[in-house]
């Protein structure tokens, strides 16, 4: 491909930009599916009556399966064809969305959500890998990646807004059925607009590697979620141990296949490239920042400041718009400034947003949270655009699907960690700081929502005392959680910033990297 040997190629025409629209739609919808369910949980619970454990699986099974299969699906697309895998994913995701929307029991919904994760994993790496083959001109590809990355971040932000609008007029299942018409349209237009691309000599699929990757990613993500939910004992420890052992086995198995001259599931040599490694770390951290913010901001806006779910979603809309502007600006700034400078600037904006969150109090105006969200949105748009471009540039063209899966897996891990770590810290502080009046149920001491519900059943003075204590405990938890988030972002800012700066220096002095990687690191067109 031209993109493999230089940074210039034939300028994209109208068909390529229409192809970008096709590729952005599934990315947007899968991302919306990650966050829209939170708004629908009360209505879903009332309709299907799941117990607490089943309700947890309704929420968690989708990202668990999605994260576990991304590497496998990215590599599978390299072998059988990225467009073919995308089409299978689109058809399956649309069909399972319909099944989920009309589920008659919580068990059916759990199964449907798990299968949605399978087909969702087919969509994400395929869209990013196909962008590389559609846009061979580097400057245009940066712009295309900015739009694509905006779709991912926008979906997460739009989920609560779309969910709020649908639930005002329709049943809980409408949040799933939403994607069906768009997926049907994609099945019609994608074959005409998207070129097929695959690895030239793929070899046999590494089935043992597939199994080990699933046993590594799924349990590790589950362990993080369990820790975030307050489980510091058996299930989290066992799940984490299984994941670590499977990950070690995966690495040993992959190295053995390489020694024997066989094709592994994913080429671990990709991670020896500092540009790819540190860019993936930055990707995970920006998603950590976004999902961590969404976790406590939704509760703060609704349960502390008293806004409706729809109003809360709309108040976060400016951050989505800023993400778009920042991402588009990044595609132009990347022509003049080196990768490490833009990534550091993006992470610094996310850090600034979390520091602003330290000012949140029960009597704080909503402007403080909007400013924090805008700063984080600006950082996401700036960083993700250039890191996605650098990840694709750092990998060989025939491994575009595998490299895309690395980027997507970083997104998912960051999203899980954002909810688990930020949410776990907030929940732990809340439980320690709240004071329950006599007669209050134990559930009032677990979450702010539980305290609000319990207050409605108590007499006036006791209810007022519970609400005051709960809101004070929640704002204290928000302070500690925001400080924890800021610390994580600060550490990655130093690690990734210095790592990419060192790669910048090495590329300029050694001159041995592919031309695209030189351009990605230095910001210079060649």
C-alpha positions as CSV (number, residue, x, y, z in Angstrom):
1,X,0.0,0.0,0.0
2,X,1.2,3.5,-0.6
3,X,0.8,4.3,3.1
4,X,3.4,1.8,3.9
5,X,6.3,3.5,2.1
6,X,5.6,7.1,2.5
7,X,3.4,9.7,4.1
8,X,1.9,11.1,0.8
9,X,-0.6,9.3,-1.3
10,X,-3.4,10.1,-3.7
11,X,-5.8,12.6,-2.2
12,X,-9.1,11.1,-1.0
13,X,-12.2,11.8,-3.1
14,X,-15.9,12.0,-2.3
15,X,-16.2,8.2,-2.1
16,X,-13.5,8.1,0.7
17,X,-15.3,10.6,2.8
18,X,-18.6,8.8,2.4
19,X,-16.7,5.7,3.5
20,X,-15.6,7.6,6.6
21,X,-19.2,8.3,7.4
22,X,-19.9,4.6,7.1
23,X,-17.0,3.7,9.4
24,X,-17.9,6.3,12.0
25,X,-21.5,5.1,12.5
26,X,-20.7,1.7,14.1
27,X,-18.0,3.3,16.2
28,X,-20.6,5.9,17.5
29,X,-23.3,3.3,18.1
30,X,-21.0,0.8,20.0
31,X,-19.8,3.7,22.1
32,X,-23.3,4.8,22.9
33,X,-24.2,1.3,23.9
34,X,-21.4,1.5,26.5
35,X,-23.1,4.4,28.4
36,X,-26.8,4.5,27.4
37,X,-27.8,1.6,29.6
38,X,-27.1,3.5,32.8
39,X,-30.1,5.8,32.1
40,X,-32.4,2.8,31.3
41,X,-31.6,0.8,34.4
42,X,-34.5,2.0,36.6
43,X,-37.1,1.3,33.9
44,X,-35.4,-2.0,33.0
45,X,-35.4,-3.1,36.6
46,X,-39.1,-2.3,37.0
47,X,-40.0,-4.2,33.9
48,X,-37.8,-7.3,34.2
49,X,-37.3,-7.5,38.0
50,X,-33.8,-8.8,38.0
51,X,-32.0,-9.5,41.3
52,X,-28.9,-7.5,42.2
53,X,-26.4,-10.0,40.8
54,X,-28.3,-10.4,37.5
55,X,-28.6,-6.6,37.1
56,X,-24.8,-6.4,37.5
57,X,-24.3,-8.9,34.8
58,X,-26.7,-7.0,32.5
59,X,-24.3,-4.0,32.8
60,X,-21.0,-5.7,32.9
61,X,-21.2,-8.7,30.5
62,X,-21.0,-6.5,27.3
63,X,-17.7,-4.7,28.1
64,X,-16.2,-7.9,29.5
65,X,-16.8,-9.8,26.3
66,X,-15.9,-6.9,24.1
67,X,-12.6,-6.3,25.8
68,X,-11.8,-10.0,25.8
69,X,-12.3,-10.4,22.0
70,X,-10.9,-7.2,20.5
71,X,-7.4,-8.6,19.9
72,X,-8.8,-11.8,18.4
73,X,-11.2,-10.0,16.1
74,X,-8.5,-7.5,15.0
75,X,-6.2,-10.3,14.0
76,X,-9.1,-12.3,12.4
77,X,-9.9,-9.3,10.3
78,X,-6.3,-9.2,9.1
79,X,-6.7,-12.8,7.9
80,X,-10.2,-13.1,6.4
81,X,-10.7,-9.5,5.4
82,X,-11.6,-6.4,7.4
83,X,-14.6,-5.4,5.4
84,X,-16.0,-9.0,5.6
85,X,-15.6,-9.0,9.4
86,X,-17.2,-5.6,9.6
87,X,-20.2,-6.8,7.7
88,X,-20.6,-9.8,9.9
89,X,-20.3,-7.6,12.9
90,X,-22.9,-5.1,11.6
91,X,-25.5,-7.8,10.8
92,X,-25.0,-9.5,14.2
93,X,-25.0,-6.3,16.2
94,X,-28.2,-5.2,14.6
95,X,-30.0,-8.5,15.1
96,X,-28.9,-8.9,18.7
97,X,-29.9,-5.2,19.5
98,X,-33.4,-6.2,18.4
99,X,-33.3,-9.3,20.6
100,X,-32.1,-7.2,23.6
101,X,-34.7,-4.5,23.1
102,X,-37.6,-7.1,23.2
103,X,-36.1,-9.4,25.9
104,X,-38.8,-10.7,28.2
105,X,-36.5,-11.7,31.1
106,X,-33.3,-10.5,32.6
107,X,-31.5,-13.8,31.7
108,X,-32.4,-13.3,28.0
109,X,-31.0,-9.8,28.2
110,X,-27.7,-11.0,29.8
111,X,-27.3,-13.5,26.9
112,X,-28.1,-10.8,24.3
113,X,-25.7,-8.4,25.8
114,X,-22.9,-11.0,25.8
115,X,-23.5,-11.7,22.1
116,X,-23.6,-8.0,21.4
117,X,-20.1,-7.9,22.9
118,X,-19.0,-10.6,20.4
119,X,-20.2,-8.7,17.4
120,X,-19.2,-5.3,18.8
121,X,-15.6,-6.6,19.0
122,X,-15.8,-7.3,15.2
123,X,-16.8,-3.7,14.5
124,X,-14.2,-1.6,16.3
125,X,-10.8,-2.9,15.0
126,X,-12.2,-3.3,11.5
127,X,-13.3,0.4,11.2
128,X,-9.9,1.8,12.3
129,X,-8.0,-0.7,10.1
130,X,-10.1,0.2,7.1
131,X,-9.4,3.9,7.5
132,X,-5.7,3.2,6.8
133,X,-6.6,1.6,3.4
134,X,-9.1,4.2,2.5
135,X,-7.0,7.3,3.3
136,X,-3.5,7.0,2.0
137,X,-2.6,10.7,2.2
138,X,-1.3,11.3,5.7
139,X,-2.8,14.8,6.3
140,X,-6.3,13.5,5.2
141,X,-5.9,10.4,7.3
142,X,-5.2,12.5,10.4
143,X,-8.4,14.4,9.7
144,X,-10.3,11.2,9.2
145,X,-8.9,9.7,12.4
146,X,-9.9,12.9,14.2
147,X,-13.5,12.4,13.1
148,X,-13.4,8.7,13.9
149,X,-12.0,9.4,17.4
150,X,-14.7,12.0,17.9
151,X,-17.3,9.4,17.2
152,X,-16.0,7.2,19.9
153,X,-15.8,9.9,22.6
154,X,-19.1,11.5,21.4
155,X,-20.9,8.1,21.8
156,X,-19.9,7.9,25.4
157,X,-21.1,11.4,26.0
158,X,-24.3,11.1,23.9
159,X,-25.4,7.9,25.6
160,X,-27.1,9.5,28.6
161,X,-28.7,12.2,26.3
162,X,-30.1,9.7,23.8
163,X,-31.2,7.4,26.6
164,X,-33.0,10.3,28.3
165,X,-34.8,11.3,25.2
166,X,-35.9,7.8,24.3
167,X,-37.1,7.0,27.8
168,X,-39.3,10.1,27.9
169,X,-41.4,8.6,25.0
170,X,-40.7,4.9,24.7
171,X,-40.0,1.7,26.7
172,X,-36.6,0.7,28.1
173,X,-35.8,-1.5,25.1
174,X,-35.8,1.5,22.8
175,X,-32.2,2.2,23.9
176,X,-31.1,-1.0,22.2
177,X,-33.4,-0.9,19.1
178,X,-31.9,2.6,18.4
179,X,-29.0,1.0,16.5
180,X,-31.1,-1.4,14.3
181,X,-32.0,1.1,11.4
182,X,-28.4,2.4,11.2
183,X,-27.0,-1.1,11.1
184,X,-29.5,-2.1,8.3
185,X,-28.4,0.9,6.3
186,X,-24.7,0.0,6.7
187,X,-25.3,-3.5,5.4
188,X,-26.6,-1.9,2.1
189,X,-24.1,0.9,1.5
190,X,-20.8,-0.6,3.0
191,X,-20.1,-3.0,0.2
192,X,-20.2,-0.2,-2.3
193,X,-18.0,2.3,-0.4
194,X,-15.5,0.2,1.5
195,X,-12.6,-1.6,-0.1
196,X,-11.6,-5.1,1.1
197,X,-8.2,-5.4,2.7
198,X,-6.4,-8.3,4.4
199,X,-3.0,-9.7,5.3
200,X,-1.3,-11.1,2.2
201,X,-0.1,-14.4,3.8
202,X,-2.1,-14.8,7.0
203,X,-1.3,-18.4,7.9
204,X,-3.5,-20.5,10.2
205,X,-5.4,-18.9,13.0
206,X,-3.8,-19.4,16.4
207,X,-6.7,-21.0,18.3
208,X,-4.7,-21.6,21.5
209,X,-3.7,-17.9,21.4
210,X,-7.4,-17.0,21.1
211,X,-8.4,-19.0,24.1
212,X,-5.5,-17.7,26.2
213,X,-6.3,-14.1,25.3
214,X,-9.9,-14.6,26.3
215,X,-8.8,-16.1,29.6
216,X,-6.5,-13.2,30.2
217,X,-8.6,-10.2,29.2
218,X,-12.0,-11.2,30.5
219,X,-11.0,-12.2,34.1
220,X,-8.6,-9.2,34.4
221,X,-11.4,-6.8,33.4
222,X,-13.8,-8.6,35.8
223,X,-11.3,-8.4,38.6
224,X,-11.0,-4.6,38.2
225,X,-14.8,-4.3,38.2
226,X,-15.1,-6.4,41.3
227,X,-12.5,-4.3,43.1
228,X,-14.3,-1.2,42.0
229,X,-17.5,-2.6,43.5
230,X,-15.8,-3.0,46.9
231,X,-14.9,-6.7,46.6
232,X,-11.5,-7.1,48.2
233,X,-11.7,-10.8,48.8
234,X,-12.1,-14.1,47.0
235,X,-13.9,-13.5,43.6
236,X,-11.7,-10.5,42.6
237,X,-8.5,-12.3,43.7
238,X,-9.4,-15.5,41.9
239,X,-10.4,-13.6,38.7
240,X,-7.2,-11.5,38.8
241,X,-5.0,-14.6,39.3
242,X,-6.6,-16.4,36.4
243,X,-6.1,-13.4,34.2
244,X,-2.5,-12.9,35.2
245,X,-1.6,-16.6,34.7
246,X,-3.4,-16.7,31.3
247,X,-1.6,-13.5,30.2
248,X,1.8,-15.1,31.1
249,X,0.8,-18.2,29.3
250,X,-0.3,-16.1,26.2
251,X,3.1,-14.4,26.1
252,X,5.0,-17.7,26.4
253,X,2.8,-19.4,23.8
254,X,3.2,-16.5,21.4
255,X,7.0,-16.4,21.7
256,X,7.1,-20.2,21.1
257,X,5.1,-19.9,17.9
258,X,7.4,-17.2,16.7
259,X,10.5,-19.4,17.4
260,X,8.8,-22.2,15.4
261,X,8.1,-19.9,12.5
262,X,4.3,-20.0,13.0
263,X,2.0,-17.0,12.8
264,X,0.9,-15.9,16.4
265,X,-2.4,-14.3,17.2
266,X,-0.7,-11.0,17.7
267,X,2.8,-10.0,17.0
268,X,4.3,-9.0,20.4
269,X,7.0,-7.2,18.4
270,X,4.4,-4.4,18.0
271,X,4.8,-3.6,21.7
272,X,8.6,-3.2,21.3
273,X,7.8,0.0,19.4
274,X,7.8,2.9,21.9
275,X,5.5,5.0,19.7
276,X,2.8,2.3,19.7
277,X,3.3,1.4,23.4
278,X,3.1,4.9,24.8
279,X,0.4,6.0,22.4
280,X,-1.8,3.0,23.6
281,X,-1.1,4.0,27.2
282,X,-2.2,7.6,26.5
283,X,-5.4,6.3,24.8
284,X,-6.3,4.2,27.8
285,X,-5.7,7.2,30.1
286,X,-7.9,9.6,28.2
287,X,-10.8,7.1,28.3
288,X,-10.0,6.6,32.0
289,X,-10.5,10.3,32.4
290,X,-13.8,10.4,30.4
291,X,-15.5,7.4,32.1
292,X,-14.3,8.4,35.5
293,X,-15.9,11.9,35.0
294,X,-19.1,10.4,33.6
295,X,-19.4,8.1,36.7
296,X,-19.6,10.8,39.3
297,X,-20.8,13.7,37.2
298,X,-24.1,12.0,36.4
299,X,-24.8,11.3,40.1
300,X,-23.6,14.8,41.1
301,X,-25.8,16.6,38.6
302,X,-28.9,14.5,39.4
303,X,-28.7,13.7,43.1
304,X,-26.8,16.6,44.5
305,X,-27.9,19.5,42.2
306,X,-31.3,18.0,41.3
307,X,-31.2,17.9,37.5
308,X,-33.2,15.4,35.5
309,X,-31.2,12.7,33.5
310,X,-31.9,14.6,30.2
311,X,-30.8,17.9,31.7
312,X,-27.7,16.3,33.1
313,X,-26.8,14.9,29.7
314,X,-27.3,18.2,28.0
315,X,-25.1,20.0,30.5
316,X,-22.3,17.6,29.4
317,X,-22.9,18.4,25.7
318,X,-20.4,21.3,25.6
319,X,-17.6,18.8,26.4
320,X,-18.7,16.7,23.4
321,X,-18.6,19.7,21.1
322,X,-15.2,20.7,22.4
323,X,-13.9,17.2,21.8
324,X,-14.9,17.6,18.1
325,X,-13.2,20.9,17.8
326,X,-10.1,19.8,19.6
327,X,-9.8,16.6,17.5
328,X,-10.1,18.5,14.2
329,X,-7.6,21.1,15.4
330,X,-5.2,18.2,16.4
331,X,-5.2,17.0,12.8
332,X,-3.7,20.3,11.7
333,X,-1.4,20.8,14.7
334,X,0.2,17.4,14.1
335,X,1.7,18.9,10.9
336,X,3.8,21.3,12.9
337,X,4.3,19.9,16.4
338,X,5.8,16.6,17.5
339,X,3.7,13.7,18.9
340,X,5.1,13.9,22.4
341,X,4.2,17.6,22.7
342,X,0.5,17.1,21.6
343,X,0.0,14.0,23.7
344,X,1.5,15.8,26.8
345,X,-0.8,18.8,26.1
346,X,-3.9,16.6,25.8
347,X,-3.1,14.7,29.1
348,X,-2.4,18.0,30.8
349,X,-5.9,19.2,29.9
350,X,-7.4,16.1,31.3
351,X,-5.4,16.6,34.5
352,X,-6.6,20.2,34.7
353,X,-10.2,19.0,34.4
354,X,-9.8,16.6,37.3
355,X,-8.1,19.3,39.4
356,X,-11.1,21.6,38.8
357,X,-13.4,18.8,40.0
358,X,-11.7,19.2,43.4
359,X,-13.8,22.4,43.8
360,X,-17.2,20.5,43.6
361,X,-19.4,21.0,46.7
362,X,-23.1,20.6,47.4
363,X,-23.5,24.3,46.9
364,X,-21.2,24.6,43.9
365,X,-22.7,26.1,40.7
366,X,-22.9,23.7,37.7
367,X,-20.4,25.9,35.9
368,X,-17.5,24.2,37.7
369,X,-18.4,20.8,36.5
370,X,-19.1,22.1,32.9
371,X,-15.6,23.7,32.9
372,X,-14.0,20.5,34.1
373,X,-15.8,18.4,31.5
374,X,-14.8,20.8,28.7
375,X,-11.1,20.6,29.7
376,X,-11.3,16.8,29.8
377,X,-13.1,16.8,26.4
378,X,-10.4,19.1,24.9
379,X,-7.7,16.8,26.1
380,X,-9.3,13.7,24.8
381,X,-9.8,15.2,21.3
382,X,-6.2,16.5,21.1
383,X,-4.5,13.3,22.4
384,X,-6.6,10.5,20.8
385,X,-6.4,11.9,17.3
386,X,-2.6,11.9,17.2
387,X,-2.1,8.7,19.1
388,X,-4.5,6.7,16.9
389,X,-2.6,8.0,13.9
390,X,0.8,7.1,15.5
391,X,-0.4,3.6,16.4
392,X,-1.4,2.9,12.8
393,X,1.9,4.4,11.5
394,X,4.0,2.4,13.8
395,X,2.6,-0.9,12.7
396,X,3.2,-2.7,9.3
397,X,0.3,-2.2,6.9
398,X,-0.6,-5.9,6.9
399,X,-1.0,-5.8,10.7
400,X,-3.3,-2.8,10.7
401,X,-6.1,-4.9,12.3
402,X,-3.9,-6.1,15.1
403,X,-2.6,-2.6,15.7
404,X,-6.2,-1.3,15.7
405,X,-7.1,-3.9,18.2
406,X,-4.3,-2.7,20.5
407,X,-5.8,0.8,20.3
408,X,-9.3,-0.4,20.9
409,X,-8.3,-2.7,23.8
410,X,-6.6,0.3,25.4
411,X,-9.9,2.2,25.1
412,X,-11.8,-0.5,26.8
413,X,-9.3,-1.1,29.6
414,X,-9.2,2.7,30.2
415,X,-13.0,2.8,30.3
416,X,-13.2,-0.1,32.8
417,X,-10.4,1.4,35.0
418,X,-12.1,4.8,35.0
419,X,-15.3,3.4,36.3
420,X,-13.7,0.9,38.7
421,X,-11.0,3.0,40.2
422,X,-12.7,6.4,40.3
423,X,-16.0,4.8,41.2
424,X,-14.5,2.5,43.7
425,X,-12.7,5.2,45.6
426,X,-15.8,7.4,45.6
427,X,-17.9,4.5,46.9
428,X,-15.4,3.6,49.6
429,X,-15.2,7.2,50.9
430,X,-19.0,7.5,50.8
431,X,-19.6,4.4,52.8
432,X,-17.0,5.5,55.4
433,X,-18.3,9.1,55.7
434,X,-22.1,8.8,55.8
435,X,-24.0,8.8,59.0
436,X,-27.3,6.8,59.0
437,X,-30.1,7.9,61.3
438,X,-32.1,5.4,63.3
439,X,-34.5,3.4,61.1
440,X,-32.6,3.9,57.9
441,X,-32.0,0.7,55.8
442,X,-28.5,-0.5,55.2
443,X,-28.9,0.3,51.5
444,X,-28.9,4.0,52.4
445,X,-25.2,3.7,53.3
446,X,-24.1,2.1,50.1
447,X,-24.8,4.7,47.4
448,X,-26.1,8.2,47.1
449,X,-29.1,6.9,45.1
450,X,-29.8,4.5,47.9
451,X,-29.8,7.3,50.5
452,X,-32.1,9.4,48.4
453,X,-34.6,6.5,48.0
454,X,-34.4,5.7,51.8
455,X,-35.0,9.4,52.7
456,X,-38.4,9.2,51.0
457,X,-39.5,6.6,53.6
458,X,-38.3,8.4,56.7
459,X,-39.9,11.2,58.8
460,X,-39.0,14.8,58.0
461,X,-36.0,15.5,60.4
462,X,-34.5,12.0,59.8
463,X,-34.9,12.3,56.0
464,X,-33.2,15.8,56.0
465,X,-30.4,14.6,58.2
466,X,-29.8,11.6,55.9
467,X,-29.8,13.7,52.8
468,X,-27.4,16.2,54.2
469,X,-25.0,13.5,55.4
470,X,-25.2,11.6,52.1
471,X,-24.5,14.7,50.0
472,X,-21.6,15.7,52.2
473,X,-20.2,12.2,52.0
474,X,-20.6,12.1,48.3
475,X,-18.9,15.4,47.7
476,X,-16.0,14.3,50.0
477,X,-15.8,11.1,47.9
478,X,-15.8,13.1,44.7
479,X,-12.9,15.1,46.0
480,X,-10.9,12.0,46.8
481,X,-11.9,10.3,43.6
482,X,-11.0,13.3,41.5
483,X,-7.6,13.6,43.3
484,X,-7.0,9.9,42.6
485,X,-7.9,10.4,38.9
486,X,-5.6,13.4,38.8
487,X,-2.7,11.4,40.2
488,X,-3.2,8.6,37.6
489,X,-3.3,11.1,34.8
490,X,-0.2,12.9,36.1
491,X,1.8,9.7,36.3
492,X,0.9,8.8,32.7
493,X,1.6,12.3,31.6
494,X,5.2,11.9,32.8
495,X,5.7,8.3,31.6
496,X,4.1,8.6,28.2
497,X,5.4,12.2,27.6
498,X,9.0,11.2,28.4
499,X,8.7,7.9,26.5
500,X,7.4,9.6,23.3
501,X,10.0,12.4,23.7
502,X,12.8,9.7,23.9
503,X,11.3,8.0,20.8
504,X,11.3,11.4,19.0
505,X,15.0,11.8,19.8
506,X,15.9,8.2,18.8
507,X,14.1,8.5,15.5
508,X,15.9,11.7,14.6
509,X,19.3,10.4,15.6
510,X,19.1,6.9,14.3
511,X,17.0,7.5,11.2
512,X,16.0,3.8,10.9
513,X,12.3,4.0,11.5
514,X,9.8,3.8,8.6
515,X,9.0,7.2,7.1
516,X,5.4,7.2,8.4
517,X,6.7,6.5,12.0
518,X,9.2,9.4,11.6
519,X,6.3,11.7,10.6
520,X,4.1,10.4,13.5
521,X,6.8,11.1,16.1
522,X,8.2,14.3,14.8
523,X,5.2,16.0,13.2
524,X,7.0,16.5,10.0
525,X,5.6,15.5,6.6
526,X,8.1,13.6,4.4
